[in-house]
């Protein structure tokens, strides 16, 4: 790779601001200054639509955190190649959802990897199982992350694992790998899809959550970034990974209002494209690529991906109180739904379709309670309610682990 990661700041010099940090009193907002003499740490928040992918460059060391959905793997590979990356010292999978790990198989097929780190939480999807199988096949050393561990990238850069704890919370999002990186007087807190339960767990443990740069948890859903948590972090810069026009309703207005209340500068991949936040340990420089997203050094315009790839099969209705979710097939041919899944937010509950074919231009309703399956009604068979009446997200996924449709209520 090139000798200095600052080359990216010149490649993307479309918009930029310089912010001082590190010598401020607690709660004090950064001061805008005129120059940044040098940056050893460059963090790229790569625009992969509705998903996460973060490239960390520290001098001659590299770490990749997530790689978006499977169709984003090529984009991430091309982006890394444009940065002249030759190997990845560490690859981190924050958790097993496809919008974070789907593209990782493409990445680790191209670049040598020194170590693979994930949350170590079992998850029964082909996407996750195939990724772990590839890690084993390539003989990449594996580590299950746990609070208190450190990732050794360079002696001058502290990377602390703040989540998951020794006793998992039992929710795939809440058990996301959360990293705090500190260089000199500047720190980054990278939240994966961790939400309020993880925020409370980290706070109760007494971890130092204060950070200058916050990668906002769970795409700024309403179930993350509580006011108490944001008060503890007090970020100068907040970065939200979110796909343009996504079906989840991210970022949620409540989360945005809480972020705005901190006085933080808010950047979003759906509006700002790829966002790069560099530091020399004393100051922060922010550069954005703008939209449409362009791979630096390549010049090819790439369309932004959304959470639900175009499909004639989609979730048409979610009744939280009535405990029903309806799937529609607008295709002129029948679609085999055998092995497809419906999950709630956090994948606490998973319904797997039995042998079932949805007729052309037909719909089927999946009920949470018991009953006899028919051509138009299927039954989960659960005695307890599945859907959260205060708000929930239904996700329809095919047997390959691809998210086909989502609906938030």
C-alpha positions as a Python dict, from the first residue, in 0.01 Angstrom:
ca = {
    (1, 'X'): (0, 0, 0),
    (2, 'X'): (108, 363, -40),
    (3, 'X'): (327, 515, 229),
    (4, 'X'): (67, 759, 362),
    (5, 'X'): (-310, 725, 384),
    (6, 'X'): (-341, 1103, 346),
    (7, 'X'): (-351, 1046, -32),
    (8, 'X'): (-723, 980, 10),
    (9, 'X'): (-786, 1331, 144),
    (10, 'X'): (-655, 1475, -182),
    (11, 'X'): (-849, 1223, -396),
    (12, 'X'): (-1174, 1316, -228),
    (13, 'X'): (-1122, 1687, -166),
    (14, 'X'): (-1480, 1780, -246),
    (15, 'X'): (-1580, 1894, 99),
    (16, 'X'): (-1365, 1912, 408),
    (17, 'X'): (-1348, 2059, 757),
    (18, 'X'): (-1080, 2047, 1026),
    (19, 'X'): (-1175, 2006, 1391),
    (20, 'X'): (-944, 2018, 1692),
    (21, 'X'): (-975, 1756, 1964),
    (22, 'X'): (-791, 1594, 2249),
    (23, 'X'): (-707, 1899, 2466),
    (24, 'X'): (-1062, 2011, 2533),
    (25, 'X'): (-1244, 2015, 2862),
    (26, 'X'): (-1516, 1749, 2902),
    (27, 'X'): (-1825, 1848, 2705),
    (28, 'X'): (-1648, 2124, 2514),
    (29, 'X'): (-1717, 2129, 2142),
    (30, 'X'): (-1420, 2113, 1902),
    (31, 'X'): (-1281, 2432, 1751),
    (32, 'X'): (-1248, 2467, 1374),
    (33, 'X'): (-887, 2533, 1273),
    (34, 'X'): (-721, 2608, 942),
    (35, 'X'): (-486, 2313, 887),
    (36, 'X'): (-396, 1958, 981),
    (37, 'X'): (-21, 1887, 966),
    (38, 'X'): (-47, 1510, 929),
    (39, 'X'): (-275, 1211, 990),
    (40, 'X'): (-156, 866, 1093),
    (41, 'X'): (-509, 732, 1146),
    (42, 'X'): (-758, 745, 859),
    (43, 'X'): (-1101, 586, 900),
    (44, 'X'): (-1311, 535, 585),
    (45, 'X'): (-1686, 492, 631),
    (46, 'X'): (-1750, 329, 293),
    (47, 'X'): (-2089, 393, 133),
    (48, 'X'): (-2243, 47, 87),
    (49, 'X'): (-2606, 153, 95),
    (50, 'X'): (-2807, 4, 382),
    (51, 'X'): (-2517, -167, 553),
    (52, 'X'): (-2182, -105, 723),
    (53, 'X'): (-1823, -116, 601),
    (54, 'X'): (-1532, 63, 769),
    (55, 'X'): (-1170, 67, 658),
    (56, 'X'): (-917, 166, 924),
    (57, 'X'): (-567, 266, 810),
    (58, 'X'): (-301, 337, 1071),
    (59, 'X'): (36, 406, 914),
    (60, 'X'): (107, 82, 726),
    (61, 'X'): (-153, -131, 909),
    (62, 'X'): (-511, -198, 802),
    (63, 'X'): (-835, -324, 954),
    (64, 'X'): (-1171, -379, 781),
    (65, 'X'): (-1492, -384, 983),
    (66, 'X'): (-1786, -538, 791),
    (67, 'X'): (-1850, -523, 415),
    (68, 'X'): (-2220, -459, 356),
    (69, 'X'): (-2462, -690, 177),
    (70, 'X'): (-2333, -963, -55),
    (71, 'X'): (-2379, -749, -367),
    (72, 'X'): (-2160, -482, -202),
    (73, 'X'): (-1856, -714, -179),
    (74, 'X'): (-1728, -608, -521),
    (75, 'X'): (-1769, -241, -433),
    (76, 'X'): (-1567, -284, -113),
    (77, 'X'): (-1295, -478, -296),
    (78, 'X'): (-1269, -205, -561),
    (79, 'X'): (-1258, 63, -294),
    (80, 'X'): (-974, -112, -108),
    (81, 'X'): (-784, -158, -432),
    (82, 'X'): (-828, 212, -508),
    (83, 'X'): (-663, 283, -171),
    (84, 'X'): (-374, 55, -277),
    (85, 'X'): (-450, -189, 4),
    (86, 'X'): (-255, -513, -42),
    (87, 'X'): (-350, -701, 275),
    (88, 'X'): (-580, -668, 575),
    (89, 'X'): (-414, -722, 910),
    (90, 'X'): (-752, -763, 1083),
    (91, 'X'): (-1106, -824, 958),
    (92, 'X'): (-1392, -774, 1204),
    (93, 'X'): (-1748, -901, 1153),
    (94, 'X'): (-1951, -705, 1405),
    (95, 'X'): (-2243, -951, 1392),
    (96, 'X'): (-2399, -1205, 1159),
    (97, 'X'): (-2660, -993, 979),
    (98, 'X'): (-2616, -995, 602),
    (99, 'X'): (-2599, -614, 569),
    (100, 'X'): (-2274, -632, 765),
    (101, 'X'): (-2111, -960, 661),
    (102, 'X'): (-2262, -1035, 320),
    (103, 'X'): (-1970, -886, 127),
    (104, 'X'): (-1691, -1025, 345),
    (105, 'X'): (-1649, -1348, 148),
    (106, 'X'): (-1555, -1149, -161),
    (107, 'X'): (-1310, -942, 39),
    (108, 'X'): (-1124, -1225, 210),
    (109, 'X'): (-1107, -1410, -122),
    (110, 'X'): (-902, -1123, -268),
    (111, 'X'): (-690, -993, 20),
    (112, 'X'): (-464, -1188, 259),
    (113, 'X'): (-602, -1154, 613),
    (114, 'X'): (-396, -1169, 931),
    (115, 'X'): (-681, -1230, 1178),
    (116, 'X'): (-1060, -1264, 1171),
    (117, 'X'): (-1263, -1136, 1467),
    (118, 'X'): (-1636, -1172, 1526),
    (119, 'X'): (-1890, -1170, 1809),
    (120, 'X'): (-1875, -1547, 1850),
    (121, 'X'): (-2254, -1578, 1864),
    (122, 'X'): (-2407, -1876, 1675),
    (123, 'X'): (-2642, -1778, 1394),
    (124, 'X'): (-2819, -2028, 1166),
    (125, 'X'): (-2795, -1856, 826),
    (126, 'X'): (-2612, -1978, 519),
    (127, 'X'): (-2440, -1638, 484),
    (128, 'X'): (-2277, -1662, 826),
    (129, 'X'): (-2201, -2033, 812),
    (130, 'X'): (-2042, -2002, 467),
    (131, 'X'): (-1830, -1710, 586),
    (132, 'X'): (-1696, -1908, 883),
    (133, 'X'): (-1630, -2205, 658),
    (134, 'X'): (-1427, -1982, 426),
    (135, 'X'): (-1229, -1838, 718),
    (136, 'X'): (-1145, -2194, 824),
    (137, 'X'): (-1063, -2303, 469),
    (138, 'X'): (-824, -2010, 424),
    (139, 'X'): (-669, -2089, 764),
    (140, 'X'): (-722, -1736, 893),
    (141, 'X'): (-663, -1716, 1271),
    (142, 'X'): (-998, -1663, 1445),
    (143, 'X'): (-1086, -1473, 1764),
    (144, 'X'): (-1425, -1441, 1935),
    (145, 'X'): (-1442, -1086, 2069),
    (146, 'X'): (-1519, -1019, 2435),
    (147, 'X'): (-1527, -703, 2643),
    (148, 'X'): (-1185, -604, 2773),
    (149, 'X'): (-985, -757, 2489),
    (150, 'X'): (-761, -540, 2273),
    (151, 'X'): (-682, -571, 1903),
    (152, 'X'): (-311, -529, 1838),
    (153, 'X'): (-281, -330, 1517),
    (154, 'X'): (-1, -92, 1624),
    (155, 'X'): (147, -8, 1966),
    (156, 'X'): (46, 357, 1926),
    (157, 'X'): (-318, 279, 1850),
    (158, 'X'): (-537, 138, 2128),
    (159, 'X'): (-832, -69, 2003),
    (160, 'X'): (-1050, -187, 2292),
    (161, 'X'): (-1341, -430, 2263),
    (162, 'X'): (-1629, -281, 2465),
    (163, 'X'): (-1899, -527, 2358),
    (164, 'X'): (-2015, -808, 2375),
    (165, 'X'): (-1979, -875, 2745),
    (166, 'X'): (-1878, -1208, 2900),
    (167, 'X'): (-2248, -1294, 2932),
    (168, 'X'): (-2414, -1229, 2593),
    (169, 'X'): (-2736, -1027, 2596),
    (170, 'X'): (-2898, -1287, 2369),
    (171, 'X'): (-2981, -1052, 2082),
    (172, 'X'): (-2771, -1055, 1766),
    (173, 'X'): (-2772, -675, 1736),
    (174, 'X'): (-2712, -607, 2103),
    (175, 'X'): (-2419, -852, 2102),
    (176, 'X'): (-2250, -664, 1816),
    (177, 'X'): (-1876, -611, 1842),
    (178, 'X'): (-1823, -253, 1963),
    (179, 'X'): (-1473, -107, 1931),
    (180, 'X'): (-1320, 204, 2082),
    (181, 'X'): (-1007, 326, 1904),
    (182, 'X'): (-785, 586, 2068),
    (183, 'X'): (-486, 761, 1915),
    (184, 'X'): (-331, 1041, 2116),
    (185, 'X'): (-616, 1262, 2238),
    (186, 'X'): (-868, 1145, 1978),
    (187, 'X'): (-1104, 850, 2003),
    (188, 'X'): (-1358, 674, 1779),
    (189, 'X'): (-1648, 463, 1910),
    (190, 'X'): (-1774, 214, 1650),
    (191, 'X'): (-2111, 70, 1756),
    (192, 'X'): (-2204, -188, 1490),
    (193, 'X'): (-2578, -251, 1536),
    (194, 'X'): (-2566, -230, 1916),
    (195, 'X'): (-2868, -60, 2068),
    (196, 'X'): (-2996, 46, 2407),
    (197, 'X'): (-2940, -283, 2592),
    (198, 'X'): (-2574, -286, 2488),
    (199, 'X'): (-2542, 85, 2570),
    (200, 'X'): (-2675, 20, 2920),
    (201, 'X'): (-2452, -283, 2966),
    (202, 'X'): (-2139, -88, 2871),
    (203, 'X'): (-2236, 202, 3096),
    (204, 'X'): (-2310, -25, 3393),
    (205, 'X'): (-1968, -187, 3351),
    (206, 'X'): (-1810, 155, 3395),
    (207, 'X'): (-1650, 172, 3050),
    (208, 'X'): (-1530, 511, 2928),
    (209, 'X'): (-1773, 585, 2645),
    (210, 'X'): (-1656, 937, 2571),
    (211, 'X'): (-1547, 966, 2208),
    (212, 'X'): (-1487, 1237, 1950),
    (213, 'X'): (-1622, 1029, 1659),
    (214, 'X'): (-1929, 806, 1691),
    (215, 'X'): (-2028, 547, 1434),
    (216, 'X'): (-2397, 559, 1526),
    (217, 'X'): (-2544, 225, 1632),
    (218, 'X'): (-2795, 32, 1418),
    (219, 'X'): (-2826, 287, 1136),
    (220, 'X'): (-2977, 540, 1381),
    (221, 'X'): (-3284, 329, 1455),
    (222, 'X'): (-3511, 450, 1732),
    (223, 'X'): (-3395, 159, 1950),
    (224, 'X'): (-3036, 288, 1965),
    (225, 'X'): (-2853, 607, 2067),
    (226, 'X'): (-3042, 683, 2387),
    (227, 'X'): (-3009, 1033, 2531),
    (228, 'X'): (-2816, 897, 2830),
    (229, 'X'): (-2571, 713, 2606),
    (230, 'X'): (-2514, 1012, 2379),
    (231, 'X'): (-2456, 1231, 2682),
    (232, 'X'): (-2181, 991, 2794),
    (233, 'X'): (-2023, 980, 2447),
    (234, 'X'): (-2058, 1352, 2370),
    (235, 'X'): (-1943, 1310, 2008),
    (236, 'X'): (-1809, 1595, 1798),
    (237, 'X'): (-1880, 1393, 1481),
    (238, 'X'): (-2151, 1132, 1425),
    (239, 'X'): (-2154, 904, 1120),
    (240, 'X'): (-2469, 716, 1015),
    (241, 'X'): (-2460, 425, 771),
    (242, 'X'): (-2793, 432, 589),
    (243, 'X'): (-2922, 343, 243),
    (244, 'X'): (-3110, 602, 41),
    (245, 'X'): (-3485, 531, 51),
    (246, 'X'): (-3438, 222, 270),
    (247, 'X'): (-3744, 26, 384),
    (248, 'X'): (-3654, 42, 755),
    (249, 'X'): (-3725, 413, 797),
    (250, 'X'): (-3364, 475, 901),
    (251, 'X'): (-3243, 710, 1030),
    (252, 'X'): (-3536, 745, 1268),
    (253, 'X'): (-3638, 1100, 1348),
    (254, 'X'): (-3623, 1036, 1723),
    (255, 'X'): (-3261, 921, 1697),
    (256, 'X'): (-3172, 1219, 1478),
    (257, 'X'): (-3324, 1460, 1730),
    (258, 'X'): (-3121, 1303, 2010),
    (259, 'X'): (-2804, 1330, 1802),
    (260, 'X'): (-2875, 1692, 1712),
    (261, 'X'): (-2921, 1772, 2082),
    (262, 'X'): (-2556, 1681, 2143),
    (263, 'X'): (-2435, 1949, 1902),
    (264, 'X'): (-2256, 1681, 1700),
    (265, 'X'): (-2183, 1727, 1330),
    (266, 'X'): (-2396, 1456, 1163),
    (267, 'X'): (-2282, 1280, 845),
    (268, 'X'): (-2490, 1023, 653),
    (269, 'X'): (-2383, 791, 375),
    (270, 'X'): (-2716, 835, 194),
    (271, 'X'): (-2646, 1208, 158),
    (272, 'X'): (-2269, 1242, 194),
    (273, 'X'): (-2149, 921, 26),
    (274, 'X'): (-1827, 779, 164),
    (275, 'X'): (-1709, 969, 471),
    (276, 'X'): (-1344, 980, 579),
    (277, 'X'): (-1241, 1099, 925),
    (278, 'X'): (-864, 1137, 971),
    (279, 'X'): (-658, 1239, 1272),
    (280, 'X'): (-302, 1305, 1380),
    (281, 'X'): (-399, 1238, 1743),
    (282, 'X'): (-474, 1606, 1807),
    (283, 'X'): (-720, 1714, 1538),
    (284, 'X'): (-987, 1572, 1313),
    (285, 'X'): (-1035, 1619, 938),
    (286, 'X'): (-1361, 1516, 770),
    (287, 'X'): (-1390, 1458, 394),
    (288, 'X'): (-1693, 1336, 203),
    (289, 'X'): (-1732, 1207, -151),
    (290, 'X'): (-2085, 1340, -201),
    (291, 'X'): (-2355, 1165, -405),
    (292, 'X'): (-2375, 975, -632),
    (293, 'X'): (-2114, 751, -478),
    (294, 'X'): (-1792, 726, -681),
    (295, 'X'): (-1507, 488, -609),
    (296, 'X'): (-1198, 713, -571),
    (297, 'X'): (-936, 647, -833),
    (298, 'X'): (-1178, 449, -1048),
    (299, 'X'): (-1433, 711, -1146),
    (300, 'X'): (-1725, 473, -1195),
    (301, 'X'): (-2063, 579, -1065),
    (302, 'X'): (-2218, 306, -853),
    (303, 'X'): (-2588, 303, -758),
    (304, 'X'): (-2667, 301, -388),
    (305, 'X'): (-2805, -31, -265),
    (306, 'X'): (-3116, -46, -47),
    (307, 'X'): (-3203, -293, 224),
    (308, 'X'): (-3446, -482, 5),
    (309, 'X'): (-3325, -579, -343),
    (310, 'X'): (-3587, -550, -613),
    (311, 'X'): (-3818, -849, -602),
    (312, 'X'): (-4174, -938, -691),
    (313, 'X'): (-4207, -1101, -348),
    (314, 'X'): (-4233, -859, -57),
    (315, 'X'): (-4384, -795, 286),
    (316, 'X'): (-4708, -609, 220),
    (317, 'X'): (-4852, -583, 570),
    (318, 'X'): (-4745, -617, 934),
    (319, 'X'): (-5010, -612, 1207),
    (320, 'X'): (-4828, -583, 1540),
    (321, 'X'): (-5139, -615, 1756),
    (322, 'X'): (-5310, -881, 1543),
    (323, 'X'): (-4980, -1074, 1518),
    (324, 'X'): (-4993, -1116, 1139),
    (325, 'X'): (-4749, -1055, 856),
    (326, 'X'): (-4855, -1084, 490),
    (327, 'X'): (-4634, -1173, 195),
    (328, 'X'): (-4733, -1089, -164),
    (329, 'X'): (-4609, -1242, -489),
    (330, 'X'): (-4652, -998, -780),
    (331, 'X'): (-4458, -1223, -1018),
    (332, 'X'): (-4645, -1388, -1309),
    (333, 'X'): (-4504, -1724, -1196),
    (334, 'X'): (-4521, -1917, -869),
    (335, 'X'): (-4237, -1869, -618),
    (336, 'X'): (-4108, -2150, -397),
    (337, 'X'): (-4082, -2007, -43),
    (338, 'X'): (-3957, -2330, 115),
    (339, 'X'): (-3677, -2244, 360),
    (340, 'X'): (-3737, -1867, 346),
    (341, 'X'): (-3754, -1694, 684),
    (342, 'X'): (-3943, -1413, 853),
    (343, 'X'): (-3775, -1249, 1153),
    (344, 'X'): (-3856, -968, 1394),
    (345, 'X'): (-3614, -690, 1481),
    (346, 'X'): (-3299, -832, 1635),
    (347, 'X'): (-3392, -1177, 1502),
    (348, 'X'): (-3520, -1283, 1841),
    (349, 'X'): (-3787, -1489, 1664),
    (350, 'X'): (-3747, -1676, 1336),
    (351, 'X'): (-4023, -1833, 1127),
    (352, 'X'): (-3903, -2075, 857),
    (353, 'X'): (-4142, -2149, 573),
    (354, 'X'): (-4231, -2519, 538),
    (355, 'X'): (-4263, -2673, 192),
    (356, 'X'): (-4472, -2398, 39),
    (357, 'X'): (-4524, -2238, -304),
    (358, 'X'): (-4684, -1895, -335),
    (359, 'X'): (-4903, -1878, -646),
    (360, 'X'): (-4867, -1596, -904),
    (361, 'X'): (-5016, -1264, -790),
    (362, 'X'): (-5124, -1424, -462),
    (363, 'X'): (-5056, -1353, -95),
    (364, 'X'): (-5010, -1555, 222),
    (365, 'X'): (-5052, -1443, 583),
    (366, 'X'): (-4828, -1583, 856),
    (367, 'X'): (-5001, -1582, 1196),
    (368, 'X'): (-4804, -1599, 1520),
    (369, 'X'): (-5036, -1837, 1703),
    (370, 'X'): (-5142, -2198, 1638),
    (371, 'X'): (-5360, -2313, 1349),
    (372, 'X'): (-5382, -2532, 1040),
    (373, 'X'): (-5176, -2426, 739),
    (374, 'X'): (-5361, -2352, 414),
    (375, 'X'): (-5272, -2200, 78),
    (376, 'X'): (-5342, -1851, 214),
    (377, 'X'): (-5266, -1881, 587),
    (378, 'X'): (-4963, -2022, 769),
    (379, 'X'): (-4914, -2049, 1144),
    (380, 'X'): (-4602, -1989, 1356),
    (381, 'X'): (-4749, -2195, 1639),
    (382, 'X'): (-4615, -1970, 1917),
    (383, 'X'): (-4817, -1922, 2233),
    (384, 'X'): (-4650, -1592, 2324),
    (385, 'X'): (-4672, -1277, 2107),
    (386, 'X'): (-4394, -1228, 1851),
    (387, 'X'): (-4427, -865, 1749),
    (388, 'X'): (-4352, -566, 1972),
    (389, 'X'): (-4662, -344, 1977),
    (390, 'X'): (-4446, -37, 2042),
    (391, 'X'): (-4270, -86, 1708),
    (392, 'X'): (-4099, -367, 1521),
    (393, 'X'): (-3938, -464, 1189),
    (394, 'X'): (-4030, -768, 981),
    (395, 'X'): (-3757, -905, 752),
    (396, 'X'): (-3807, -1161, 474),
    (397, 'X'): (-3491, -1351, 380),
    (398, 'X'): (-3434, -1619, 116),
    (399, 'X'): (-3241, -1944, 185),
    (400, 'X'): (-2916, -1785, 55),
    (401, 'X'): (-2932, -1530, 336),
    (402, 'X'): (-3031, -1240, 105),
    (403, 'X'): (-3275, -988, 254),
    (404, 'X'): (-3562, -973, 7),
    (405, 'X'): (-3796, -732, 186),
    (406, 'X'): (-3837, -543, 513),
    (407, 'X'): (-4125, -354, 670),
    (408, 'X'): (-4113, -139, 985),
    (409, 'X'): (-4417, -49, 1191),
}
